[in-house]
Amino acid sequence: MRLAKIPLKKGTKVQYMSPELLFLAPSGQPHRGTVYVGFTSKGEGFDLVDFKQYITSLRTLTSYAENIAYEIFQTIEKNCNVKSLGVIVDLTARGGIQQRIQFGDDFEVVKKQIMFQV
């Protein structure tokens, strides 16, 4: 999947969050969770509509949970020139085990409540 580039001011710190992560384990059981992406712009970022479509496209992916953060990291890195890229995936508990997978640079997750206005 291709993420369309958009121009951003250099040095802009960006963080995206999507609670709609869903992909299949090799067992066929679904993994659900939240993905956080943080980076610093080198003059470009990526379009949010494309990012949403990419996250949705992962529903057809079969992967071990431990590899999903790397998969997302690699897609962003291939499509966009950024620095300090980090991906964190918080998966909902399965079998009583909670998982957090991180790949790339460390960053502190900013959690904001998603609100919709009418």
N, C-alpha and C positions, 0 to 999 in steps of 0.2 A: 504494500500500500504506500502511496506517495502522499507526503504532507506538503502542501503548498507553502512556500516561503512568503513571509510578510516582512516589510522593513520595520525595524525597531531601532531606537537610539542605542548606540554602543554603551555597554555597562548597565543596561536595565536588568534588574533582577526580576525574574518571572517564576511564578509557581502556579501549577495547574493541579486540580484535584478532580477525580471522577469516582463516584461511588458505584458505578455501573460496570465494573470489571467482572467478566464472566468468561470462563474457558473450561475445557474438559481435561480431566486427568486421564492418563493412559488406561485407567480402570473403567472409564466412561462416566464416572461421577463428576458432577460440576464443582468447580472452584468459584466462589464469589468473593468479591472484596472491593477495596478502594485503592486506586493508584494515585500516587503523588509524583509530580515531575517538577524539578527545580533546576534552573540554569541561569546563567548570565549571558546577555546578548552580546554578540560580536557584530551587531548591525542587522541581525535578522532573527525572526522567530518563525512560528508556524501557525497556520490558520486553525482556529478552534473547531470549525465545522469538519475539517479533515481529521482533526484529532478525535473528535466524537465518533466519526465514521470508523476510524482505525480501532478505537476501543471496542466498538460494536462488532467489528470484523473478527476480533479475537474469540468470539463465541464459537467460531468454526475451528479454532486451533486446539489441538491436543498436545499438552505439554505437562511436564512435571512442574509443580508449584515453584520449586527452587530455581527454575530457569526463566520464569515469566518476566522478572524485572530486567534481566539481561536482554530478552527479546524486545521489550519496549525501548530500552536504552539504545540498542543497535538500530532500530528503525528511526528514532529521532536523530541519532548521530549521522546516519546515512543521508538524511533529508535536510538537515539544517546545520549551519555553522554556528555553534554555541560553545561556551566554555563553562566549566564547573557544573557539568550535567550530572544529575543524580536522579534515580528512580527508586521509589519506595512503594512496596505493595503490601497492604495489610489484608490478609485473607480472613474470612469469617471462620470460626472454629469448626473443625470436622473431627469427629471422634474425640471431642474434648480437648483438642490441641489447637492453639492459636498460632498463626505464623505471621512473621513480618520478614519480608525479603527485601534487601537493598542492594543496588548495584550503582557504581559510580561514586561521585562526590557526596559527602555528608551534607545535609541541610536540615534545619529544624522545620518540621511540618507545621504550617499554620492551618488550624482547623477552624473553618467558619461554617455556620449553619446555612444550608441551602434554603433560600426563600424565594417564593414566586409571588409576583404582584399581579393583580387583576386590573 
